[in-house]
């Protein structure tokens, strides 16, 4: 006797019932979003405000942000290309190095037309010069020693971090100008209701620049470079991980509000829906299966 597939077929009444739940939930979420106060999403270079049924766009970054970050990525590109290399470099690696060498030359020629200060321009030339020196050295011998690569990496760290700081400054100042201009058009009540959602990738989630900014400007708990959104249903700043879609980002805010209501009504716990619906049962069952109790939560990072 063959086993039935786990998924319910579309013709099964339970599948239809579940689809009806999802449709009702989606409709209610849209209604919740429509009644919320002002909401801002930061998605890549844009800030998007929805307020009083209207949509507004503003900058979250300028071109300088990308210039600083792109140049900071050059030492990282060389490191990931050369780390772990042993013996004579293969042809593919040498071709990649030659391509990077041409890109370094093209980038250096473009620096004059970019809006760098004298100190900033000198720093970018230094990053490019030292990258070119390493590439030429490696290509001349078709080998690279661990010591040579380590010395190069250590020497680049100060300039790389300065570029990171300048990129962060550009984003913070640009976002602040946009948000403050929008706040001037809000009533005091709307400013108190203002929420924000930030599209982030997984690795850049803790300490994300925009999450930190909104945590401070909206008066939320702020943990600096360790900042992440918590499970508190009243949280006004959320991170939408791996979601760089406007509709999905705003839907997350409405889901947060709707789930708090569902958690309170069904379970007497606002944050209940912020964890897996099966989480509590799984904890109890695993404790019985493996005869272990879960460890207590880790203390806060800033404790």
Residue pairs with C-beta under 8 A, 6 or more apart in sequence:
8 14
8 15
8 18
9 15
10 16
25 258
28 258
29 251
29 254
29 255
29 258
30 254
32 254
32 257
32 258
33 39
33 250
33 251
33 253
33 254
36 193
36 195
36 253
36 254
36 257
37 51
37 189
37 190
37 192
37 193
37 194
37 195
38 49
38 50
38 51
38 182
38 186
38 190
38 191
38 193
38 194
38 195
39 49
39 50
39 51
39 194
39 195
39 196
39 197
39 250
39 253
40 47
40 48
40 49
40 50
40 179
40 182
40 194
40 195
40 196
40 197
40 214
41 47
41 48
41 196
41 197
41 198
41 199
41 240
41 246
41 249
41 250
42 48
42 60
42 175
42 196
42 197
42 198
42 199
42 210
42 214
43 199
43 244
43 245
43 246
43 249
44 60
44 199
44 244
45 59
45 60
45 61
45 65
46 57
46 58
46 59
46 60
47 57
47 58
47 59
47 60
47 175
47 178
47 179
48 55
48 56
48 57
48 246
49 55
49 56
49 57
49 58
49 182
50 56
50 250
51 182
51 185
51 186
51 190
56 182
58 178
58 179
58 181
58 182
59 174
59 178
60 171
60 174
60 175
60 178
60 210
61 170
61 171
61 174
61 175
62 170
62 174
64 115
64 166
64 167
64 170
65 167
65 170
65 171
65 174
67 114
67 116
68 163
68 164
68 166
68 167
68 170
69 163
69 164
69 167
71 107
71 124
71 127
71 128
71 163
72 127
72 159
72 160
72 163
72 164
72 167
74 100
74 104
74 127
74 128
74 131
75 127
75 130
75 131
75 152
75 153
75 156
75 160
76 160
77 100
78 100
78 131
78 134
78 135
78 152
79 149
79 153
81 93
81 96
81 97
81 100
82 93
82 138
82 144
82 149
83 149
85 93
85 143
85 144
87 143
88 142
88 143
89 97
89 138
89 142
89 143
89 144
94 139
94 142
97 135
97 138
97 139
98 139
100 131
100 135
101 132
101 135
101 136
101 139
104 128
104 131
104 132
104 135
105 132
107 128
108 125
108 128
111 121
111 124
111 125
111 128
114 121
116 124
120 166
123 159
123 162
123 163
124 163
126 159
127 156
127 159
127 160
127 163
130 152
130 155
130 156
134 148
134 152
137 144
137 148
138 144
168 209
171 209
171 210
171 213
172 209
172 213
175 210
175 213
176 213
176 217
179 217
183 191
183 194
186 194
194 218
194 236
195 218
195 236
195 237
195 238
195 253
196 210
196 214
196 218
196 236
196 237
196 238
197 237
197 238
197 239
197 240
197 249
197 250
197 252
197 253
198 208
198 210
198 211
198 214
198 237
198 238
198 239
198 240
199 239
199 240
199 243
199 244
199 245
199 249
200 208
200 210
200 211
200 239
200 240
200 241
200 242
201 241
201 242
202 241
202 242
205 211
205 228
205 239
205 241
206 225
206 226
206 227
206 228
207 224
207 225
207 226
207 227
207 228
208 227
208 239
211 227
211 228
211 229
211 237
211 239
212 222
212 224
212 225
212 227
214 220
214 236
214 237
215 221
215 222
215 223
215 227
215 237
216 222
218 236
218 237
220 235
220 236
220 237
221 230
223 300
223 301
223 302
224 302
226 301
226 302
228 239
229 235
229 237
229 238
229 239
231 271
231 274
231 275
232 271
233 256
233 257
233 259
233 260
233 263
233 270
233 271
233 274
234 260
235 256
238 252
238 253
238 256
240 248
240 249
240 252
243 249
243 252
256 274
259 273
259 274
260 270
260 271
260 273
262 273
263 269
263 270
263 271
263 272
263 273
263 274
264 270
266 272
276 282
283 294
286 292
286 294
287 293
287 294
